[in-house]
């Protein structure tokens, strides 16, 4: 699907593809990349700068091996995300496309070109994964047009929920739960929040008490978030077979409530 407007990101600012030139596949390469490289790219450019519980990271390279795009496939917050939207009883049969970002240097239709090839690398690295779930956030101007272009199944619109924000950054629920529940990875989750400019916990301060203090002092602010569009990419014949019994909603045409400064992606 060719559209005349394509949203891009650079240094966490929403931009547009520079012209109407379509991507030349011969000018770009796609490959699996190290998580450290993907993490740095996400932190620099993505509007959600935290790094998810990644399984596989894939990069799009242009020019002289210059990284211009990253897709991160990750473990979902709960196994129900996979079982609900893929039809598999085993959550390990699926994963989530937790981060997808292209810079403004990538021409039009770069998204579908990149994502389709990223799926091939995912299957090579994790052959047990049959399906990928992804969400589009209308609050960030995303309704999933590129997912529609790749024939993803539109499964649901999630319920509105309350999230915590540090400035304009929405914090991952998984990151917060690690701190609240004292789970493995709690220290890394704390560092992710500190990297956003939040004050570090006091000496001997319990991380859970620290999190509550950040909310009391308004470093973290509650925000009511609109429902997300849930999509499923059925990568195998078995995934397509199981998907027949699940909802397949019409593709959304526009944002439910569009902010005048937000583009549609």
C-alpha positions as CSV (number, residue, x, y, z in Angstrom):
1,X,0.0,0.0,0.0
2,X,1.5,3.3,-1.1
3,X,0.6,6.4,1.0
4,X,1.6,10.0,0.4
5,X,2.6,10.5,4.0
6,X,4.9,8.4,6.1
7,X,5.8,9.2,9.7
8,X,9.4,8.9,10.8
9,X,11.3,9.6,14.0
10,X,14.7,11.2,14.8
11,X,15.9,12.1,18.2
12,X,12.4,11.4,19.6
13,X,10.8,14.0,17.3
14,X,8.0,13.0,14.8
15,X,9.0,13.8,11.2
16,X,8.0,12.8,7.7
17,X,9.7,10.9,4.9
18,X,11.5,13.7,2.9
19,X,9.9,13.1,-0.5
20,X,7.6,10.8,-2.4
21,X,10.5,8.6,-3.7
22,X,9.8,4.9,-3.0
23,X,12.4,2.8,-1.3
24,X,15.0,1.1,-3.6
25,X,15.5,-2.4,-2.1
26,X,18.9,-2.7,-3.7
27,X,20.1,0.3,-1.6
28,X,19.3,-1.2,1.7
29,X,20.1,-4.3,3.7
30,X,18.4,-6.0,6.6
31,X,20.1,-8.1,9.3
32,X,20.0,-9.2,12.9
33,X,21.8,-6.7,15.2
34,X,23.2,-6.8,18.7
35,X,20.9,-5.7,21.5
36,X,23.4,-3.0,22.7
37,X,23.2,-1.4,19.3
38,X,19.4,-1.6,19.1
39,X,19.1,-0.3,22.7
40,X,21.2,2.8,21.9
41,X,19.2,3.5,18.7
42,X,15.9,3.2,20.5
43,X,17.1,5.4,23.4
44,X,18.2,8.1,20.9
45,X,15.3,8.2,18.5
46,X,12.1,6.4,19.7
47,X,9.3,8.2,21.6
48,X,9.4,5.3,24.0
49,X,13.1,5.2,24.8
50,X,13.1,2.3,27.2
51,X,14.3,-1.1,25.8
52,X,11.8,-4.1,26.1
53,X,12.5,-7.7,27.1
54,X,13.9,-8.3,23.7
55,X,14.4,-11.7,21.9
56,X,15.6,-10.6,18.5
57,X,16.5,-7.1,17.2
58,X,16.7,-6.4,13.4
59,X,18.2,-3.4,11.7
60,X,17.8,-1.7,8.3
61,X,21.1,-0.4,6.9
62,X,21.5,2.2,4.2
63,X,24.5,4.0,2.6
64,X,27.8,2.9,4.1
65,X,26.3,0.5,6.6
66,X,24.4,3.3,8.3
67,X,21.7,2.0,10.7
68,X,18.4,3.8,9.8
69,X,15.7,1.6,11.3
70,X,15.3,-1.0,14.1
71,X,12.6,-3.6,14.9
72,X,12.6,-5.3,18.3
73,X,10.8,-8.5,18.9
74,X,10.2,-9.1,22.6
75,X,8.5,-11.2,25.3
76,X,5.0,-9.8,26.0
77,X,4.0,-8.4,29.4
78,X,1.8,-11.5,29.9
79,X,1.4,-14.8,28.0
80,X,-2.3,-13.9,27.5
81,X,-1.3,-11.3,24.9
82,X,-0.2,-14.2,22.7
83,X,-2.9,-16.7,23.5
84,X,-5.7,-14.2,23.1
85,X,-4.6,-12.8,19.7
86,X,-2.9,-15.8,18.1
87,X,-5.0,-18.8,19.2
88,X,-2.0,-20.8,20.4
89,X,-2.2,-22.3,23.9
90,X,1.6,-22.0,24.3
91,X,2.7,-18.3,24.6
92,X,6.1,-19.3,23.4
93,X,4.6,-19.7,19.9
94,X,4.4,-16.0,19.6
95,X,6.1,-12.7,20.5
96,X,5.4,-9.0,20.3
97,X,6.8,-6.4,17.9
98,X,7.6,-4.1,20.8
99,X,9.5,-1.3,19.0
100,X,9.6,-0.3,15.3
101,X,11.3,2.9,14.2
102,X,12.5,4.4,10.9
103,X,14.4,7.6,10.6
104,X,13.4,10.3,8.1
105,X,16.2,9.2,5.8
106,X,14.3,6.1,4.8
107,X,12.1,6.7,1.7
108,X,8.4,5.9,1.4
109,X,7.2,2.3,1.8
110,X,10.3,1.6,3.9
111,X,8.1,0.3,6.7
112,X,6.5,-2.6,4.8
113,X,9.9,-3.4,3.1
114,X,11.7,-3.5,6.4
115,X,9.1,-5.4,8.5
116,X,8.5,-8.1,5.9
117,X,12.3,-8.9,5.9
118,X,12.5,-8.5,9.7
119,X,10.0,-11.3,10.0
120,X,12.2,-13.6,7.9
121,X,15.1,-13.0,10.2
122,X,12.9,-13.6,13.3
123,X,11.8,-17.0,11.9
124,X,15.4,-17.9,11.2
125,X,16.5,-16.9,14.7
126,X,13.4,-18.2,16.5
127,X,11.8,-20.9,14.3
128,X,9.3,-21.8,17.1
129,X,7.6,-18.4,16.8
130,X,4.6,-18.7,14.5
131,X,2.9,-15.3,15.1
132,X,3.7,-11.7,16.1
133,X,1.4,-9.4,18.0
134,X,1.8,-5.6,17.7
135,X,-0.1,-2.6,19.0
136,X,-0.7,0.8,17.5
137,X,-1.1,3.7,19.8
138,X,-3.5,6.4,18.5
139,X,-2.2,8.7,21.3
140,X,1.1,8.8,19.3
141,X,-0.7,9.2,16.0
142,X,-0.5,5.5,15.0
143,X,-3.4,3.5,13.7
144,X,-1.4,0.7,12.1
145,X,-1.6,1.5,8.4
146,X,1.6,-0.4,7.7
147,X,0.3,-3.4,9.5
148,X,-2.8,-3.3,7.3
149,X,-0.5,-3.0,4.3
150,X,1.1,-6.3,5.4
151,X,-2.3,-8.0,5.8
152,X,-2.0,-8.3,9.6
153,X,-5.3,-9.4,11.3
154,X,-6.9,-6.5,13.3
155,X,-7.9,-8.4,16.4
156,X,-9.2,-5.8,18.9
157,X,-9.2,-2.3,20.4
158,X,-8.0,-2.5,24.0
159,X,-9.7,-0.8,26.8
160,X,-8.5,2.7,27.8
161,X,-6.1,2.6,30.7
162,X,-4.2,4.8,33.0
163,X,-0.4,5.0,32.4
164,X,2.4,6.8,34.1
165,X,4.4,9.4,32.2
166,X,7.8,11.1,32.9
167,X,7.4,14.3,30.9
168,X,6.2,13.2,27.5
169,X,7.5,9.6,27.9
170,X,5.0,6.9,28.7
171,X,6.6,4.3,31.0
172,X,6.4,0.6,30.2
173,X,4.0,-1.3,32.4
174,X,6.5,-4.2,32.5
175,X,9.3,-1.9,33.7
176,X,7.1,-0.6,36.5
177,X,5.9,-4.0,37.6
178,X,9.5,-5.2,38.0
179,X,10.0,-2.4,40.5
180,X,6.7,-2.8,42.3
181,X,7.0,-6.6,42.6
182,X,10.8,-6.7,43.2
183,X,11.2,-9.0,40.3
184,X,14.5,-10.0,38.5
185,X,15.6,-7.0,36.5
186,X,14.4,-4.5,39.1
187,X,17.8,-2.7,39.2
188,X,17.8,-2.3,35.5
189,X,14.3,-1.0,35.5
190,X,15.3,1.6,38.1
191,X,18.2,2.7,35.9
192,X,15.9,3.1,32.9
193,X,13.8,5.6,34.9
194,X,16.9,7.4,36.2
195,X,18.1,7.7,32.6
196,X,14.9,9.7,31.8
197,X,16.0,12.3,34.3
198,X,14.1,11.1,37.4
199,X,15.9,11.5,40.7
200,X,17.8,8.4,41.9
201,X,16.5,6.4,44.9
202,X,17.9,7.5,48.2
203,X,20.4,5.4,50.1
204,X,18.7,2.3,51.4
205,X,15.4,3.5,50.0
206,X,13.2,0.6,48.9
207,X,12.6,0.8,45.1
208,X,8.8,0.4,45.6
209,X,8.7,3.3,48.1
210,X,10.9,5.3,45.7
211,X,8.3,4.7,42.9
212,X,5.5,5.9,45.1
213,X,7.5,9.0,46.1
214,X,8.1,9.9,42.4
215,X,4.3,9.9,42.0
216,X,3.6,11.9,45.1
217,X,6.2,14.5,44.1
218,X,4.8,14.6,40.5
219,X,7.9,13.4,38.8
220,X,5.6,10.7,37.4
221,X,2.1,11.8,36.3
222,X,-0.9,9.6,35.6
223,X,-2.4,9.9,32.1
224,X,-5.5,8.3,30.7
225,X,-4.5,6.5,27.5
226,X,-6.9,5.7,24.7
227,X,-7.4,2.1,23.7
228,X,-4.7,0.5,21.5
229,X,-5.3,-1.2,18.1
230,X,-4.1,-4.9,18.5
231,X,-2.8,-6.6,15.3
232,X,-1.6,-10.2,14.7
233,X,0.9,-11.2,12.0
234,X,0.3,-14.9,11.1
235,X,3.7,-16.1,9.9
236,X,3.0,-19.7,9.3
237,X,0.3,-22.0,7.9
238,X,-0.6,-23.2,11.4
239,X,-0.9,-19.6,12.7
240,X,-3.3,-18.8,9.8
241,X,-5.3,-21.9,10.6
242,X,-5.7,-21.0,14.2
243,X,-6.5,-17.4,13.4
244,X,-9.6,-18.3,11.5
245,X,-11.4,-18.8,14.8
246,X,-10.4,-15.4,16.1
247,X,-11.9,-11.9,15.5
248,X,-10.8,-10.1,12.4
249,X,-12.0,-6.5,12.6
250,X,-12.2,-4.0,9.8
251,X,-9.1,-1.9,9.5
252,X,-9.4,1.5,11.2
253,X,-9.7,4.5,8.9
254,X,-8.7,7.3,11.2
255,X,-7.8,8.2,14.7
256,X,-10.8,8.1,17.2
257,X,-9.7,11.6,18.4
258,X,-6.9,13.2,16.4
259,X,-4.7,15.8,17.9
260,X,-4.1,18.5,15.2
261,X,-0.3,18.1,15.5
262,X,-0.2,14.3,15.4
263,X,0.3,12.6,12.1
264,X,-1.3,9.3,11.1
265,X,1.0,6.3,10.8
